[in-house]
Amino acid sequence: MALQLRPNCEWCDCDLPAESTLARICTYECTFCAECVDVVLRNVCPNCGGGFAPRPIRPRTEWRPGLSRLQRPASTARVHASFDRAEIEAFAAEIARIAPEDR
C-alpha cells in the first residue's frame, strides 16, 4: 500500500504537492509543513504524540512498471487538525522534551 501523500498541511492548510520537500509526516501519515512542525508542533504530532520525518517523494517517472505518481497519484482530500492551537501547544509542551524514539 502506498502513502496517501496528502495535499496540505493539516494546521496552516498550505499546499504540499507530492513533490514537496517541505512535507513532514508521522507514522500515521498525519501531514504538516516543516514550519508548522518546527514552530507550532515542536516535532510532536498532535494526533498520536509521535515525531515527524520528511515525507518521501514518489517518482513522477515510471522507472518500474506501475510505480509512479501517474499510476498511483497523490490524494486530493484535504485534511485538517481536529484540535485548536491552545490544545496543540499544551500537548506539545507536555511531551516535546521527550525524544520521539522514547515517547
Kinemage of the C-alpha trace (Angstrom):
@kinemage 1
@onewidth
@group {chain A} dominant
@subgroup {mainchain}
@vectorlist {calphas} color= white
{ca met a 1} P 0.000 0.000 0.000
{ca ala a 2} L 1.390 3.386 -0.996
{ca leu a 3} L 1.415 6.517 1.156
{ca gln a 4} L -1.570 8.813 0.613
{ca leu a 5} L 0.617 11.875 0.007
{ca arg a 6} L -1.926 14.270 1.485
{ca pro a 7} L -2.100 17.595 -0.375
{ca asn a 8} L -1.952 20.069 2.513
{ca cys a 9} L -0.605 20.942 5.935
{ca glu a 10} L -3.209 19.858 8.470
{ca trp a 11} L -2.556 23.005 10.523
{ca cys a 12} L -1.965 26.009 8.228
{ca asp a 13} L -3.542 24.397 5.121
{ca cys a 14} L -0.640 25.370 2.839
{ca asp a 15} L -0.340 23.253 -0.275
{ca leu a 16} L 2.075 20.321 -0.076
{ca pro a 17} L 2.144 18.783 -3.548
{ca ala a 18} L 3.530 15.275 -3.982
{ca glu a 19} L 6.960 16.626 -4.918
{ca ser a 20} L 7.224 18.992 -1.931
{ca thr a 21} L 10.355 18.714 0.186
{ca leu a 22} L 8.606 20.696 2.946
{ca ala a 23} L 6.087 17.969 3.862
{ca arg a 24} L 6.533 16.136 7.150
{ca ile a 25} L 4.636 13.010 8.230
{ca cys a 26} L 4.262 10.901 11.348
{ca thr a 27} L 3.897 7.114 11.213
{ca tyr a 28} L 0.131 7.511 10.736
{ca glu a 29} L 0.656 9.823 7.742
{ca cys a 30} L -0.524 12.927 9.582
{ca thr a 31} L 0.882 15.622 7.306
{ca phe a 32} L 2.193 19.047 8.234
{ca cys a 33} L 4.598 21.538 6.678
{ca ala a 34} L 8.135 21.847 8.046
{ca glu a 35} L 7.448 25.301 9.513
{ca cys a 36} L 4.413 24.144 11.498
{ca val a 37} L 6.294 21.042 12.714
{ca asp a 38} L 9.179 23.194 13.962
{ca val a 39} L 7.348 26.288 15.239
{ca val a 40} L 3.854 25.229 16.327
{ca leu a 41} L 4.036 21.479 16.934
{ca arg a 42} L 7.606 21.294 18.278
{ca asn a 43} L 8.030 17.921 16.485
{ca val a 44} L 5.057 16.424 18.350
{ca cys a 45} L 2.215 15.021 16.256
{ca pro a 46} L -0.964 16.480 17.815
{ca asn a 47} L -2.840 13.292 16.961
{ca cys a 48} L -0.559 10.469 18.134
{ca gly a 49} L 2.277 12.168 20.034
{ca gly a 50} L 4.968 10.783 17.746
{ca gly a 51} L 7.632 12.694 15.878
{ca phe a 52} L 7.887 13.654 12.225
{ca ala a 53} L 10.115 12.756 9.302
{ca pro a 54} L 10.396 14.234 5.807
{ca arg a 55} L 7.739 12.730 3.545
{ca pro a 56} L 9.290 10.628 0.766
{ca ile a 57} L 8.937 11.861 -2.804
{ca arg a 58} L 7.069 9.483 -5.106
{ca pro a 59} L 8.789 9.418 -8.504
{ca arg a 60} L 6.961 11.129 -11.333
{ca thr a 61} L 8.740 8.878 -13.845
{ca glu a 62} L 7.650 5.255 -14.142
{ca trp a 63} L 11.044 3.624 -13.601
{ca arg a 64} L 9.356 0.328 -12.743
{ca pro a 65} L 6.032 -0.807 -14.239
{ca gly a 66} L 3.053 0.666 -12.387
{ca leu a 67} L 5.124 2.640 -9.882
{ca ser a 68} L 4.950 6.401 -10.287
{ca arg a 69} L 2.736 9.372 -9.448
{ca leu a 70} L 0.910 8.830 -12.722
{ca gln a 71} L -0.166 5.285 -11.800
{ca arg a 72} L -0.507 5.935 -8.056
{ca pro a 73} L -1.461 9.608 -7.731
{ca ala a 74} L -1.358 11.605 -4.530
{ca ser a 75} L -4.536 12.119 -2.534
{ca thr a 76} L -6.648 15.183 -3.271
{ca ala a 77} L -8.596 15.003 0.022
{ca arg a 78} L -7.563 17.873 2.284
{ca val a 79} L -7.246 17.010 5.982
{ca his a 80} L -7.355 19.467 8.890
{ca ala a 81} L -6.274 19.191 12.512
{ca ser a 82} L -9.081 18.403 14.919
{ca phe a 83} L -7.531 20.326 17.833
{ca asp a 84} L -7.299 24.069 18.383
{ca arg a 85} L -3.996 25.882 18.789
{ca ala a 86} L -4.181 26.003 22.600
{ca glu a 87} L -4.737 22.237 22.804
{ca ile a 88} L -1.884 21.568 20.370
{ca glu a 89} L 0.524 23.883 22.194
{ca ala a 90} L -0.330 22.365 25.600
{ca phe a 91} L 0.087 18.819 24.262
{ca ala a 92} L 3.409 19.648 22.591
{ca ala a 93} L 4.706 21.414 25.716
{ca glu a 94} L 3.891 18.333 27.767
{ca ile a 95} L 5.918 15.853 25.727
{ca ala a 96} L 8.262 17.812 23.410
{ca arg a 97} L 11.162 17.364 25.836
{ca ile a 98} L 10.939 13.573 25.336
{ca ala a 99} L 12.739 12.384 22.199
{ca pro a 100} L 10.331 10.829 19.649
{ca glu a 101} L 12.016 7.434 19.982
{ca asp a 102} L 11.305 7.488 23.748
{ca arg a 103} L 7.657 8.630 23.686
